[in-house]
Amino acid sequence: MLLENGVWISDPAPARHGGPALFLDRDGVIVHEVNYLSRPEDVALETGIGDLIDWVHARGIAVAAVTNQSGIARGRFGWTEFEAVEAEVARQLAERGVALDLVIACAFHEDHTEGFGAEHARWRKPGPAMLELAAAKLGCDLRKSVMIGDKASDVEAARNAGLAHAIHVLTGHGEKERPAAMQLARPGFTVHAAADLREALAILKSGPWSTL
C-alpha cells in the first residue's frame, strides 16, 4: 500500500513484541545493485541472502527491508514499477524458502521532492523514521536490533534510530562507502565491517546475537 505521506509499506507480519529485528537495505544488500532498479527481469538476489534470513527467522527475529527509492521522486519510474520489482524479490526469496516480514520504501529526495523539509528528511535514510515505523509495526526493540547496509546512510540511519549495531558490507556501493560508514561508530554504537552477507551472518552469530 502507498501511505498518504509518500512512504510505501507492505502488509507486516505478526508483531513479535520486544525482540530484535534485522533491518536490511534493499539495493546492494538484498538484491544486486542496479541503478534505479525498476524492472523485474533485472532482479537478482545477493549471494547468501536466503541463508541469512533463514538463520535470523529460526531465532524468532523479524526481518524488514528499509529502502530509499529516489528514482520515484526523480521521475525515472513509479510505484507500479516498484511494486512489480518487490513482487519479483518476494518470488525469488520464496524459492529459497524465506520471506521478508515487512518492506518500507521512501521516495523523498532533497533535490527532487517539492517542499522537502525536516519531516521528509526523517523518512529518507539517514533519517530514522523507516526503522522506527518498522519497529512499531513488528513490535521490535530498536536497541536490540541490527542494520545491514552498503551505504554510510544505512549505518547512520541505524545510529539515528538508536540501534547498538550496524554491519557494513562491500556489496553494492560498499567499497566506496566503507570509510564513511566506519567513521560513524560511537561509544554504544558499533559498526562491523563485512565483505558480504556470508560474513555478515558470521558476525551476527559471533557478536550481537551470539547468545540467541
Backbone torsions as a table, in degrees:
resi	resn	phi	psi	omega
1	MET	NA	155.9	178.8
2	LEU	-110.1	118.5	-179.4
3	LEU	-76.9	160.4	-177.5
4	GLU	-64.2	-27.7	-178.1
5	ASN	-82.6	8.7	176.5
6	GLY	86.1	11.0	177.4
7	VAL	-109.1	132.5	-177.6
8	TRP	-96.6	135.9	178.6
9	ILE	-138.8	135.4	176.8
10	SER	-80.1	169.3	173.4
11	ASP	-67.3	123.9	-176.2
12	PRO	-78.5	154.7	170.4
13	ALA	-70.4	167.0	178.3
14	PRO	-56.3	143.6	-179.6
15	ALA	-64.4	147.9	-176.6
16	ARG	-107.3	-7.5	167.1
17	HIS	57.7	79.0	166.8
18	GLY	100.9	-15.2	179.7
19	GLY	-82.1	177.8	177.5
20	PRO	-77.2	169.3	170.8
21	ALA	-131.0	154.4	169.5
22	LEU	-104.4	119.4	176.8
23	PHE	-99.7	133.2	-179.0
24	LEU	-124.7	132.9	163.4
25	ASP	-67.5	156.3	-179.0
26	ARG	-90.6	-64.7	-172.1
27	ASP	-76.0	120.2	-176.6
28	GLY	93.0	-5.6	178.9
29	VAL	-126.4	-61.3	175.7
30	ILE	-77.0	-43.2	179.8
31	VAL	-124.4	159.4	176.1
32	HIS	-59.4	143.5	178.1
33	GLU	-66.3	124.5	171.4
34	VAL	-132.6	121.6	-176.7
35	ASN	-55.4	117.9	179.1
36	TYR	55.9	57.5	179.6
37	LEU	-55.6	120.8	-176.9
38	SER	-142.2	1.1	-178.6
39	ARG	-123.2	129.4	180.0
40	PRO	-55.9	-33.5	-177.7
41	GLU	-68.9	-11.8	178.2
42	ASP	-95.4	0.5	-178.2
43	VAL	-78.2	125.0	174.2
44	ALA	-140.7	124.5	-176.8
45	LEU	-70.2	145.6	173.6
46	GLU	-69.4	144.5	177.7
47	THR	-59.4	130.0	176.0
48	GLY	94.5	-5.8	-176.4
49	ILE	-65.5	-38.3	179.7
50	GLY	-63.7	-46.4	179.5
51	ASP	-63.9	-38.4	179.5
52	LEU	-61.9	-52.5	-178.4
53	ILE	-64.2	-39.4	-179.9
54	ASP	-61.1	-45.5	-179.5
55	TRP	-63.8	-42.1	-179.0
56	VAL	-66.1	-46.2	180.0
57	HIS	-64.1	-33.7	179.5
58	ALA	-63.3	-18.1	178.6
59	ARG	-102.8	13.7	176.2
60	GLY	74.4	22.3	-176.6
61	ILE	-102.5	133.5	178.8
62	ALA	-75.1	151.7	178.3
63	VAL	-125.4	122.3	-178.8
64	ALA	-126.4	138.8	172.3
65	ALA	-96.1	132.8	176.6
66	VAL	-127.8	116.2	-166.9
67	THR	-136.0	129.7	168.4
68	ASN	-75.4	134.6	179.4
69	GLN	-132.0	66.0	-176.8
70	SER	-68.3	-14.7	175.9
71	GLY	-56.3	-27.6	178.0
72	ILE	-71.9	-48.1	177.9
73	ALA	-62.5	-31.9	-179.9
74	ARG	-78.0	-8.3	179.8
75	GLY	80.5	15.0	-179.2
76	ARG	-78.9	-28.6	175.5
77	PHE	-160.7	174.9	-177.2
78	GLY	-121.0	-177.2	-179.7
79	TRP	-64.2	-28.4	177.5
80	THR	-62.7	-45.9	177.8
81	GLU	-66.0	-39.6	176.6
82	PHE	-58.3	-46.3	-178.5
83	GLU	-65.2	-34.2	176.8
84	ALA	-65.5	-40.4	176.4
85	VAL	-64.0	-44.5	179.6
86	GLU	-60.7	-37.7	178.0
87	ALA	-63.8	-37.8	179.2
88	GLU	-72.2	-38.3	174.7
89	VAL	-58.7	-46.9	-179.8
90	ALA	-61.9	-39.3	179.7
91	ARG	-64.4	-44.8	-178.9
92	GLN	-68.5	-36.3	175.3
93	LEU	-64.6	-40.7	179.6
94	ALA	-61.4	-33.1	176.2
95	GLU	-62.1	-25.2	177.7
96	ARG	-96.6	5.6	175.3
97	GLY	79.8	21.3	-178.2
98	VAL	-133.8	168.5	178.2
99	ALA	-154.3	157.1	173.3
100	LEU	-84.0	145.8	177.6
101	ASP	-81.6	-23.8	-175.5
102	LEU	-164.8	144.1	172.8
103	VAL	-129.3	129.5	174.5
104	ILE	-126.3	133.5	-178.8
105	ALA	-130.2	141.3	179.4
106	CYS	-122.3	126.2	-178.6
107	ALA	-96.0	-5.8	-174.0
108	PHE	-65.3	146.0	173.6
109	HIS	-148.1	137.8	-173.9
110	GLU	-59.5	-28.1	-178.4
111	ASP	-98.4	-5.9	-172.8
112	HIS	-133.4	5.1	175.6
113	THR	-112.0	119.5	-178.2
114	GLU	-60.6	132.2	177.7
115	GLY	71.0	21.8	-177.9
116	PHE	-52.8	127.8	-178.6
117	GLY	-144.2	-160.4	-172.9
118	ALA	-62.2	-38.6	-178.7
119	GLU	-68.4	-40.4	174.7
120	HIS	-60.1	-41.9	-177.1
121	ALA	-65.8	-30.2	176.9
122	ARG	-64.0	-32.6	-178.2
123	TRP	-81.4	-42.1	-178.3
124	ARG	-75.0	126.2	174.4
125	LYS	-57.8	134.5	21.9
126	PRO	-85.9	10.9	173.5
127	GLY	-64.2	155.8	-173.1
128	PRO	-92.9	-4.6	-165.3
129	ALA	-64.7	-36.0	178.9
130	MET	-63.8	-41.0	178.5
131	LEU	-67.6	-39.7	179.2
132	GLU	-64.4	-42.8	178.5
133	LEU	-65.0	-42.3	178.5
134	ALA	-60.1	-42.7	179.5
135	ALA	-63.2	-39.4	178.7
136	ALA	-66.7	-42.4	-179.0
137	LYS	-67.3	-36.2	-174.5
138	LEU	-97.6	-4.0	-179.9
139	GLY	67.5	38.0	-173.5
140	CYS	-105.1	157.7	177.8
141	ASP	-94.4	113.0	-176.9
142	LEU	-61.2	-38.7	-176.6
143	ARG	-62.4	-31.7	-179.5
144	LYS	-86.1	-6.1	-170.7
145	SER	-88.1	167.6	-178.9
146	VAL	-133.3	141.6	175.5
147	MET	-111.6	136.6	171.5
148	ILE	-117.4	125.6	179.9
149	GLY	-150.4	164.8	178.5
150	ASP	-104.6	-3.9	-178.5
151	LYS	-119.9	153.8	175.0
152	ALA	-60.4	-32.5	179.9
153	SER	-64.7	-30.8	175.2
154	ASP	-65.6	-45.1	-179.3
155	VAL	-65.5	-42.5	-179.5
156	GLU	-66.6	-36.7	176.1
157	ALA	-60.8	-41.2	177.7
158	ALA	-61.5	-44.6	179.2
159	ARG	-63.8	-42.9	-178.6
160	ASN	-66.3	-27.4	180.0
161	ALA	-86.8	-3.2	175.8
162	GLY	92.0	15.0	175.4
163	LEU	-71.2	156.6	177.2
164	ALA	-95.8	-17.2	-174.6
165	HIS	-140.7	142.2	167.4
166	ALA	-137.9	149.2	177.0
167	ILE	-117.8	124.8	177.8
168	HIS	-101.8	127.8	-179.1
169	VAL	-109.6	157.4	-177.6
170	LEU	-90.3	-1.2	175.3
171	THR	-70.8	169.2	-179.7
172	GLY	59.8	-124.5	178.9
173	HIS	-90.7	13.0	-168.9
174	GLY	-58.1	-40.5	-174.8
175	GLU	-62.4	-45.5	-179.2
176	LYS	-76.2	-20.9	-177.6
177	GLU	-91.9	-11.9	-173.2
178	ARG	-55.6	-50.1	-176.9
179	PRO	-57.9	-46.2	-178.9
180	ALA	-65.6	-37.4	179.9
181	ALA	-64.1	-45.1	-177.0
182	MET	-67.5	-29.3	-179.3
183	GLN	-71.8	-8.0	-179.4
184	LEU	-82.9	-7.2	178.7
185	ALA	-61.6	143.0	178.9
186	ARG	-143.5	164.2	171.4
187	PRO	-55.5	126.3	-177.2
188	GLY	87.8	-4.5	177.2
189	PHE	-137.1	110.4	-176.2
190	THR	-101.9	132.7	173.9
191	VAL	-107.9	116.4	-179.8
192	HIS	-95.3	140.6	179.0
193	ALA	-100.7	125.9	177.4
194	ALA	-133.1	149.6	176.8
195	ALA	-75.5	-39.7	-172.8
196	ASP	-156.4	-171.7	-176.6
197	LEU	-69.8	-27.8	177.0
198	ARG	-66.1	-43.1	176.4
199	GLU	-68.9	-34.4	176.8
200	ALA	-61.8	-41.9	178.0
201	LEU	-63.7	-40.9	177.4
202	ALA	-60.9	-37.7	177.8
203	ILE	-65.1	-43.5	178.1
204	LEU	-60.5	-40.8	-178.3
205	LYS	-67.1	-34.7	-174.6
206	SER	-100.6	-14.2	-173.8
207	GLY	-117.9	-105.1	-170.9
208	PRO	-55.4	-36.4	-175.5
209	TRP	-118.2	30.6	-175.1
210	SER	-65.2	-22.8	-178.2
211	THR	-93.9	-2.0	-178.3
212	LEU	-82.9	NA	NA
